[in-house]
Amino acid sequence: MNTLPSSAPSHPTEPVVTRRALLRAAAAAPVLALPALSRAQQAPASTSFVPQVGQQGKDVIWVPTPDALVDRMLRMAQVTPNDFVVDLGAGDGKIAIAAARDFKCRSLGVEYNPDMVGVARRNAEKAGVANLAKFEQGDIFAFDYSAATVVTMYLLPGLNLKLRPTLLKMKPGTRLVTHQFTMGSWEPDDSTTVDGRPGYLWIVPASVGGGWKLATTDARGTSEANASFTQVFQNVTGTVRMSSMEGRMRAVKLSGDRIVFDLMDDRGVLRSYDGRVVGDRIEGSTRAADGATGTFVAQRTGAATPVDAGRD
């Protein structure tokens, strides 16, 4: 029989405690109550779980987006087989599954409830798109979905606002599509209504706010100017100074990393500019009112101003 280590102090008046006695005592001792596990820590999802419309989730109740609106939202985002669609709060998986089934692209649904993750995975199997549509259990405020080219959501307004800092860090040109609720002061790039249910689209813009040094080259030579953009999400206005002349840019439009605008130089030549923003540099082409073509380069001259200048 094993006993406690012989190196233990000897106390002849105390009984020798055997390992078997310890085991008997442990078995007879009262069981301590352990704290309940969160949904994210519980055992794998039950295969018998059946979701109910209106069931409580982590931050929202579950109400699925109608099929017709799902299709319209994905078409507003111009989804192609080259896209990677991420649905935040995936529920039963219908949006990620529709993206994979109808547009042949990779998709990922992020869902907090492990039982719903199980439902979504089974639905993807039934739809024959489990190779393209994947589902992960996770918190949308901690999950890394930065590789997405399209993000879809059906969340409450406060949750949309909370996500804005993360969404603004995504690659310019990433499309954001929501059902029902907006993104606060961000003006949508597009919107739709299907059977009375609204959907909205935003395209993550490049950061152009602040000062730039602009150089334009064509058959007339090279001219330089100091330009400045004011930006609130995708809405941009611009001014330009060259020599003693200062004026406003016309028809400024920013979509993702593409920026277009018109300006008249100090010689009265009106040109259209079409460029791409890459960090602190813009490069592109020009076309004058008389048809002459050229190129331009703009280099940022100071700190960028915040893209998200709205107040909510």
Secondary structure, DSSP 8 states (H G I E B T S, - for coil): --BS-TTS---TTS---BHHHHHHHHHHS---------GGGSSS--TT----TT-B-SSSB-----HHHHHHHHHHTT--TT-EEEEES-TTSHHHHHHHHHH--EEEEEES-HHHHHHHHHHHHHHT-TTTEEEEE--TTT---TT-SEEEE---HHHHHHHHHHHHTS-TT-EEEEES---TT---SEEEEETTEEEEEEE------EEEEEEEEETTEEEEEEEEEEEETTEEEEEEEETTEEEE-EEEEEETTEEEEEEE-TTS-EEEEEEEEETTEEEEEEEETTS-EEEEEEEE-S----S-----
